[in-house]
């Protein structure tokens, strides 16, 4: 294929990848598990009036799949960090903590917990994820249709064999992009369902613990005025 056709195909591939990246980024911000990318939009405004990315002013770790540990590089920046994270993810539960580090220095940090996926949240996450997926597919369809239309005049000047190869290539890119989008949707829906099952198990565990702690010796007998 000639250089112009190859360049067109490369641009088409980049656009399709861009739509998939946007879809993936949106799903990561529908936090079931702790996704570091979900903190990227946080803009930390310090006393000097300048805005910083969160990685510039804090260290971010994941103790497990459902928690962030955010440690300010300067403890005086704790409040701006809290405000910035709350602005983009008010649903995160947070707890300020402190402990001594390896240098025997008191370290201040925040533990962010991902919200529980109860039935209401599961339904909302499923609906939103499906909506994002449909929007992604619509963008892929539109871009493919646009590229196919623009190729009509471009491919008219190349040999028939090259024209067919070019059309097959963009068709393969389009099909693969849709396949990737479908796989990403399936993975997210599975993650949401796993989060819901985790919530149900934790709810069952809490209820069992509450039952074990209940004083049946008082709860099972009738009230006796002499006990009052």
N, C-alpha and C positions, 0 to 999 in steps of 0.2 A: 504493500500500500504506500501511496505517496505521503510525504511529510505532513501535508495539510490535513489529510484524512486521519492520520495517526494523532495529530495534535487535537483534532475534534474529539476523537475517541477518548483521549487522555482527560480532556476537560469534562467530558460526560461522566467518566468514571469518578472523577473528583467530586462532582456535584452529587452523584448518587451516594458516595461515601459520606458526604457532608450531611445529607438528610438522615442517614443511618446514625451518624454521631449525635445529631440533634435529638433523635428519638431515644437513643440510649441515655443521653444526658438528662432528658426529662424524666425517664423512668428511675434513674438513680436518685433524683430528688423526691421521688415518691418513696420515702425512706421506710423500708421494712427492716433491712439490715443497715448497719452503720457504713455509709459510703463516703470516703474522704472527699470525693468530688462534690458532694452536696454542700460542703462548706466553702467552696470556691467563690460563690457570689458575695460572701461576707466582706464588707468594706469597713475596715477598722480606722476610725478617725481619732488620732491622738491629740495631745495638747497643742502640738505645733500646727494643728489644722490640716495636716496632710493625711491623705487616705492610704492605707496599706492593705495588702492582701494578708489573709490570716496566717499564711505560712511565714510571712516576714516578721510577725510579732509573737508567734506561738509555735510550740512543737505539738504535733497531733499524732496520737497513737490509738490503736484499737486493742483494748484488753481482750475483747471477744467480738463476735459478729454483731452484737447488738449494743455496743457502747463505744463512745469516743472518750479519750482522755486528752484534754486540751490544757497544756501547760504554758502560761505566758513566759516569754523570755525575760520580761521585766514585770514583777508582780504589780507595779503601779498601773499596768495596762489591763488589769483584770476586768474592770468595769466596761471599758470600750469594747472589749472582746465579747462580754456577755450581751451587751446591747446589740452588737452587730449580728451575732448568731441568732438572737431572739427575733430580730427583724426579718430574717429569711426563713427561720424554722421555729416558730413559736410553739409547735407541737412537741419539740424535744423536752424531755424532763431533765433538769440539771441539778447537780449537787456540788457545792464547793467543798473541797477537801484540802488537807495539808499533811505532809509527811516528810521525814528526813530522807534525803537522797544519799548516794554513795559517799558524798563528801561531808556528811553529817550536817548539811544545811537544810533548813526548813523550806520545803518546796510547796508552793500554792498551785492548785490545779482544779479543773472542773471535770466532772464525769457527766457526760450526756447520755441519757438512755433513750433508745428508740421507743416511740409510743406503742402500746400493745395493739395488736391487730384483732380487735373484737369483731363481731359480725357486721356492725355498722361500718367500721373502718375497712373491713375486707371488701364489702360491697362497693364502697366509694373508690377504693384503690383499683378494683377490677374494672369498674366503669371508666375511670380516668385513663388507665393503661390501655384499654381497648380503644378509647377515643384517640389517644396519641398514635396508636398503631394505624387506625384508619386514616388519620391525617398524614402520616408518613407514607402510606401506600398511595394516597392521592397525589402527593408531591412527586413520588417516583413515576406514577402514571403520566403526570403532566410533563415531566422532564423527558421521559421516553418519547412521548408523542411529539414534543417540540423538536427533539433531536432527529427523529425519523423524518419529520417534515423538512427540516433544513438540509438533510442529506439528499433529498430528491434532486436538487440542483447541483450539489457538490459532486455526487456520484455519477452524474450524467457525463462528466468529462473524464472518467477513469474506465479502464477495461471492465467488462461485465463480471469477470471472475473476481476482481478486486472489490467491485461494488457489492457483490454477494457476500464476500468475506467480511467487509465492513459492517454490513447490515446484520450478519450473523453475530458479529462481535458485540455490537451494542445490545442486541437481543439477549445474548448470554449475560452481559453485565446487568441488564435490567432484571432478568429472571433470578440471578444470584442475589441481587439486592433485595428483591421481594422475599426470597427464601431466608435471607439473613434477618429481615424484619420479622418474619413469622417465628423464627427460632428465638429471637429476642423477646417477643411477646409471650411465647410459651414458657420461657425461663422466668420471666417476671411473674406471670400468673402462678407458676409453681412456687416461687419465693413467697408470694402473698399467701397462698394456701398453707405453706409450711409455717408462716408466721401466725396464721389463724389457729392451726393445730397446736402450736406452742402456747398460744394464749389459753386455749381450752384445757391443756394439760396443767398449766400453772394455776388456772382457776380451780380445777379439780383438786390440785394439791393444797391450795389455800383452804378450800372447804373441808378437806379431810383433816387438815391440821386444826382448824377451828373446832371440828367435831371432837377431836382427841383432847382438846384443851377444855371442853365444856364440862362443867361439874354436874354430872348426872345425879349425884346424891342430893343436890338441891333442886335440880330441874324436874325430877321425876316424882317428887312427893308433894302432896297438897300443902297449901300454906297453913301454918300453925300459928295462931295469934301469940302463943307464948314465945315464938322465935323472934318476934318483933321487939 
